[in-house]
Amino acid sequence: MYEITMRGAPPLNLTARSPAITLHSSPAATVLSKQISDPAEVDELTERLRSLGIAPLEVRVSPRCYEFRIEGRLGRSILRYLRWASRLEKERTVIRVATHRELRMILEQLAESGTQIDHCICRSAA
């Protein structure tokens, strides 16, 4: 199984030309990020989000940086209250294909349409 992730919606004719693919869209999201020196900062952000009734869609961790992905666009006053750097991510679409042949065909179609690909991964069968 192959997954191609891109920002925004796929070209309109993609599913008509490739009926074997599956599409999954995720909405625009606010990404909060910060380099962490004290793990208590993560707990503090989690409590602030919880106090606002906000649940992160995803949390990513790298050696010293945390990213919290929140569905939708957060307002300025909320962002000031949270005190973390933020950016808005556009809608993302994940295209799933089963074979290498389908993958190649989809990648060619996306290249022809000028669609920018975020990343492409191969998932092993479970």
C-alpha positions in Angstrom: 0.0 0.0 0.0 1.3 3.4 -1.0 0.2 6.8 0.5 0.8 10.1 -1.2 0.1 13.2 1.0 -0.4 16.6 -0.6 -1.7 19.9 0.6 -5.0 21.0 -0.7 -7.5 19.1 -2.8 -6.5 16.7 -5.6 -7.0 17.5 -9.3 -10.7 17.1 -10.2 -10.1 14.4 -12.8 -7.9 12.2 -10.7 -10.6 9.9 -9.4 -12.2 9.6 -12.8 -8.9 8.5 -14.4 -8.0 6.3 -11.5 -11.0 4.6 -9.9 -8.9 2.2 -7.8 -7.6 4.9 -5.5 -9.0 5.9 -2.2 -8.9 9.5 -0.9 -8.9 10.9 2.6 -9.0 14.6 3.4 -8.0 16.3 6.6 -9.1 19.8 7.4 -6.9 22.9 7.8 -5.1 22.9 11.1 -3.2 25.2 13.4 0.2 23.8 14.4 1.7 24.9 17.7 5.4 24.3 18.0 8.1 25.0 20.5 11.6 23.9 21.4 11.4 22.4 24.9 13.9 22.6 27.6 11.6 21.6 30.4 8.9 18.8 29.9 6.6 20.8 32.2 6.0 23.2 29.3 4.3 20.4 27.4 2.1 19.7 30.5 1.3 23.4 30.7 0.2 23.6 27.1 -1.9 20.4 27.4 -3.7 21.9 30.5 -4.3 25.2 28.6 -5.7 23.4 25.6 -7.9 21.2 27.9 -9.2 24.4 29.7 -10.4 25.7 26.3 -12.0 22.3 25.4 -9.4 21.8 22.6 -8.1 18.3 21.8 -5.0 18.0 19.5 -5.4 15.9 16.4 -1.8 14.9 16.6 1.4 15.4 18.6 4.8 15.1 17.0 8.0 14.9 19.0 11.6 15.4 17.7 14.7 15.6 20.0 13.9 19.0 21.5 10.8 20.2 19.6 7.1 19.4 20.1 4.3 20.1 17.6 0.6 20.0 18.5 -1.8 19.9 15.5 -5.2 21.4 16.2 -8.1 21.2 13.8 -9.1 24.5 12.3 -7.8 28.0 12.8 -7.3 29.3 16.3 -8.0 33.0 17.0 -5.3 35.5 18.0 -6.4 35.8 21.6 -6.2 32.0 22.0 -2.8 31.9 20.4 -1.5 34.6 22.8 -3.0 32.7 25.8 -1.2 29.5 24.7 2.2 31.3 24.2 3.6 28.9 21.6 4.7 29.6 18.0 2.0 28.8 15.5 1.3 28.3 11.8 -1.7 27.4 9.7 -1.5 24.3 7.6 -3.9 24.0 4.6 -6.2 21.1 4.1 -4.3 17.9 3.3 -5.3 14.9 1.1 -4.0 11.4 1.4 -4.2 9.2 -1.7 -3.9 5.5 -1.2 -3.0 3.1 -4.0 -2.3 -0.7 -3.8 0.2 -1.3 -6.5 3.4 0.2 -7.8 1.8 0.5 -11.3 -1.0 2.6 -9.8 1.5 4.7 -7.8 3.4 5.5 -10.9 0.3 6.5 -12.8 -1.0 8.7 -10.0 2.5 10.4 -9.6 2.5 11.1 -13.4 -1.0 12.6 -13.2 -0.1 14.8 -10.2 3.1 16.0 -12.0 1.2 16.8 -15.1 -1.3 18.9 -13.1 1.5 20.7 -11.2 0.2 19.4 -7.9 2.8 19.6 -5.1 3.3 16.4 -3.1 4.1 16.7 0.6 5.4 13.1 1.0 5.0 9.6 -0.3 5.4 6.5 1.8 5.1 2.7 1.4 3.1 1.0 4.2 3.6 -2.7 4.7 0.6 -5.0 4.7 -0.5 -5.9 8.3 
